[in-house]
Amino acid sequence: MGMATQEAPQQDDGLDPVKVTILRHLGDAAQETAQDSNAAPWSLAKLSKRSCIPMSTLLRVLNEFESAGIVDLSTHEDGRSFAALNATGVDIFPTLFSTQ
């Protein structure tokens, strides 16, 4: 199986398309959580499946986002890991994708 190494043209904003995809899915998860108080953060497995990004790449990018202070990562006692935009991430999310 080949890795998804498409020679995608760099977007005008200079953002990495993989990071953009992950951020968009984290934004979707944040909206879902905001609309349903019973909704839990998305598991890394769900995020990987929804974004079609391999787990190793997803983990690397999520760790970068956590270091940047926009994502919270957590691991439950059963070993499942979860990711969610934190308050800062939710606040800046709209500015990252605005078309102003």
C-alpha positions as a Markdown table, in Angstrom:
| # | Residue | x | y | z |
|---|---|---|---|---|
| 1 | Met | 0.0 | 0.0 | 0.0 |
| 2 | Gly | 1.3 | 3.4 | -0.9 |
| 3 | Met | 1.3 | 6.2 | 1.5 |
| 4 | Ala | -0.9 | 9.2 | 0.7 |
| 5 | Thr | 2.0 | 11.3 | -0.6 |
| 6 | Gln | 0.1 | 13.4 | -3.1 |
| 7 | Glu | 2.0 | 16.3 | -4.5 |
| 8 | Ala | -0.8 | 18.7 | -3.4 |
| 9 | Pro | 0.0 | 22.3 | -4.1 |
| 10 | Gln | 0.7 | 24.3 | -1.0 |
| 11 | Gln | -2.3 | 26.3 | -0.1 |
| 12 | Asp | -2.1 | 30.1 | -0.2 |
| 13 | Asp | -2.2 | 30.2 | 3.6 |
| 14 | Gly | 0.8 | 27.9 | 3.8 |
| 15 | Leu | -0.9 | 25.4 | 6.1 |
| 16 | Asp | 0.0 | 21.7 | 5.9 |
| 17 | Pro | -3.1 | 19.9 | 4.3 |
| 18 | Val | -2.8 | 17.1 | 6.8 |
| 19 | Lys | -2.9 | 19.5 | 9.7 |
| 20 | Val | -5.8 | 21.3 | 8.1 |
| 21 | Thr | -7.7 | 18.1 | 7.8 |
| 22 | Ile | -7.1 | 17.1 | 11.4 |
| 23 | Leu | -8.1 | 20.6 | 12.6 |
| 24 | Arg | -11.3 | 20.5 | 10.6 |
| 25 | His | -12.3 | 17.1 | 12.1 |
| 26 | Leu | -11.4 | 18.3 | 15.6 |
| 27 | Gly | -13.6 | 21.3 | 14.9 |
| 28 | Asp | -16.4 | 19.0 | 13.8 |
| 29 | Ala | -16.0 | 17.1 | 17.1 |
| 30 | Ala | -16.0 | 20.3 | 19.1 |
| 31 | Gln | -19.3 | 21.3 | 17.4 |
| 32 | Glu | -20.8 | 17.9 | 18.1 |
| 33 | Thr | -19.8 | 18.2 | 21.8 |
| 34 | Ala | -21.2 | 21.7 | 22.0 |
| 35 | Gln | -24.5 | 20.6 | 20.6 |
| 36 | Asp | -24.8 | 17.5 | 22.7 |
| 37 | Ser | -23.8 | 17.7 | 26.4 |
| 38 | Asn | -23.5 | 13.8 | 26.4 |
| 39 | Ala | -21.1 | 13.7 | 23.5 |
| 40 | Ala | -17.6 | 12.6 | 24.4 |
| 41 | Pro | -14.3 | 13.7 | 22.9 |
| 42 | Trp | -13.5 | 11.7 | 19.8 |
| 43 | Ser | -11.2 | 8.8 | 20.2 |
| 44 | Leu | -7.9 | 8.8 | 18.2 |
| 45 | Ala | -9.3 | 5.7 | 16.3 |
| 46 | Lys | -12.4 | 7.6 | 15.3 |
| 47 | Leu | -10.4 | 10.7 | 14.4 |
| 48 | Ser | -8.0 | 8.6 | 12.3 |
| 49 | Lys | -10.8 | 6.8 | 10.5 |
| 50 | Arg | -12.8 | 10.0 | 9.8 |
| 51 | Ser | -9.8 | 11.9 | 8.6 |
| 52 | Cys | -8.3 | 9.0 | 6.7 |
| 53 | Ile | -4.9 | 9.8 | 8.3 |
| 54 | Pro | -2.7 | 7.0 | 9.6 |
| 55 | Met | -2.4 | 6.8 | 13.4 |
| 56 | Ser | 1.3 | 7.5 | 13.4 |
| 57 | Thr | 0.8 | 10.8 | 11.5 |
| 58 | Leu | -2.2 | 11.7 | 13.6 |
| 59 | Leu | -0.3 | 11.2 | 16.8 |
| 60 | Arg | 2.6 | 13.3 | 15.6 |
| 61 | Val | 0.3 | 16.2 | 14.6 |
| 62 | Leu | -1.8 | 16.0 | 17.7 |
| 63 | Asn | 1.3 | 16.1 | 19.9 |
| 64 | Glu | 2.4 | 19.3 | 17.9 |
| 65 | Phe | -1.1 | 20.8 | 18.5 |
| 66 | Glu | -0.9 | 19.8 | 22.2 |
| 67 | Ser | 2.5 | 21.5 | 22.5 |
| 68 | Ala | 1.0 | 24.6 | 20.8 |
| 69 | Gly | -1.7 | 24.7 | 23.4 |
| 70 | Ile | -4.7 | 24.1 | 21.2 |
| 71 | Val | -5.5 | 20.4 | 21.8 |
| 72 | Asp | -6.0 | 18.3 | 24.9 |
| 73 | Leu | -5.0 | 14.7 | 24.7 |
| 74 | Ser | -6.2 | 12.2 | 27.3 |
| 75 | Thr | -6.0 | 8.4 | 27.9 |
| 76 | His | -8.7 | 6.5 | 29.8 |
| 77 | Glu | -8.0 | 3.6 | 32.2 |
| 78 | Asp | -8.9 | 1.1 | 29.5 |
| 79 | Gly | -6.1 | 2.5 | 27.2 |
| 80 | Arg | -8.3 | 4.4 | 24.7 |
| 81 | Ser | -6.9 | 7.8 | 23.8 |
| 82 | Phe | -9.0 | 10.9 | 23.0 |
| 83 | Ala | -8.3 | 14.3 | 21.5 |
| 84 | Ala | -10.3 | 17.5 | 21.6 |
| 85 | Leu | -9.8 | 21.2 | 20.9 |
| 86 | Asn | -9.3 | 23.0 | 24.2 |
| 87 | Ala | -10.8 | 26.4 | 24.9 |
| 88 | Thr | -7.9 | 28.1 | 23.1 |
| 89 | Gly | -8.3 | 25.8 | 20.1 |
| 90 | Val | -12.0 | 26.5 | 20.0 |
| 91 | Asp | -11.4 | 30.2 | 20.2 |
| 92 | Ile | -8.9 | 30.3 | 17.3 |
| 93 | Phe | -10.5 | 27.7 | 15.1 |
| 94 | Pro | -12.8 | 30.1 | 13.3 |
| 95 | Thr | -9.9 | 32.4 | 12.5 |
| 96 | Leu | -7.9 | 29.6 | 10.9 |
| 97 | Phe | -10.5 | 28.9 | 8.3 |
| 98 | Ser | -12.1 | 32.3 | 7.8 |
| 99 | Thr | -12.5 | 33.6 | 4.2 |
| 100 | Gln | -12.4 | 37.2 | 5.1 |
